Amino acid sequence: MIDLATPLAGMQKVEASLNRTAARLATAVDPAADAVDLSTEAVAMLSAKTAFQANANVLRTEVELSRNLIDMLG
């Protein structure tokens, strides 16, 4: 059987990364907070987007393969 846990775990990891980035960006408006490097945060967000898309594609492919297998067997 196809394991959907791997891409789902990857998506959860990306979600956590985006939440951390959002929290850092939220502190950027606070002058008392340490300076936030916006370019670093933008790169982190783009990397997270790419990782999420890759995991979504893996998940989509696994679901499609499962459907095809079920169709062949049934």
C-alpha positions as CSV (number, residue, x, y, z in Angstrom):
1,M,0.0,0.0,0.0
2,I,1.1,3.5,-0.7
3,D,2.4,5.5,2.3
4,L,0.8,9.0,2.5
5,A,2.5,9.8,5.8
6,T,5.7,11.1,4.2
7,P,4.2,13.9,2.1
8,L,1.8,14.8,4.9
9,A,4.7,15.0,7.3
10,G,6.5,17.2,4.8
11,M,3.5,19.5,4.6
12,Q,3.3,19.8,8.4
13,K,7.0,20.7,8.5
14,V,6.5,23.4,5.9
15,E,3.5,24.7,7.9
16,A,5.7,25.0,11.0
17,S,8.4,26.8,9.0
18,L,5.9,29.3,7.6
19,N,4.5,29.9,11.1
20,R,8.0,30.6,12.4
21,T,8.6,33.0,9.5
22,A,5.3,34.7,10.1
23,A,6.1,35.2,13.8
24,R,9.5,36.7,12.9
25,L,7.9,39.0,10.4
26,A,5.2,40.1,12.9
27,T,8.0,41.3,15.2
28,A,9.5,43.4,12.4
29,V,7.0,46.1,13.1
30,D,8.1,46.3,16.8
31,P,11.0,48.8,17.0
32,A,12.1,47.3,20.3
33,A,12.6,43.9,18.6
34,D,15.8,42.8,17.0
35,A,16.1,43.7,13.3
36,V,14.5,41.1,11.0
37,D,16.2,40.5,7.7
38,L,13.3,40.7,5.2
39,S,15.3,39.1,2.4
40,T,16.1,36.1,4.5
41,E,12.5,35.7,5.5
42,A,11.4,36.1,1.8
43,V,13.8,33.3,0.8
44,A,12.4,31.2,3.7
45,M,8.9,31.7,2.5
46,L,9.8,30.9,-1.1
47,S,11.6,27.8,0.0
48,A,8.6,26.7,2.0
49,K,6.3,27.3,-0.9
50,T,8.4,25.1,-3.1
51,A,8.6,22.4,-0.5
52,F,4.9,22.5,0.0
53,Q,4.3,22.2,-3.7
54,A,6.7,19.3,-4.0
55,N,4.9,17.4,-1.1
56,A,1.5,18.2,-2.7
57,N,2.7,16.7,-6.0
58,V,4.0,13.6,-4.3
59,L,0.7,13.2,-2.4
60,R,-1.3,13.8,-5.6
61,T,0.8,11.2,-7.4
62,E,0.4,8.6,-4.6
63,V,-3.4,9.1,-4.6
64,E,-3.5,8.7,-8.4
65,L,-1.4,5.5,-8.2
66,S,-3.7,4.1,-5.6
67,R,-6.7,4.8,-7.7
68,N,-5.1,3.1,-10.7
69,L,-4.2,0.1,-8.6
70,I,-7.7,-0.2,-7.3
71,D,-9.1,0.1,-10.8
72,M,-6.8,-2.6,-12.1
73,L,-7.6,-5.0,-9.2
74,G,-11.4,-4.3,-9.1
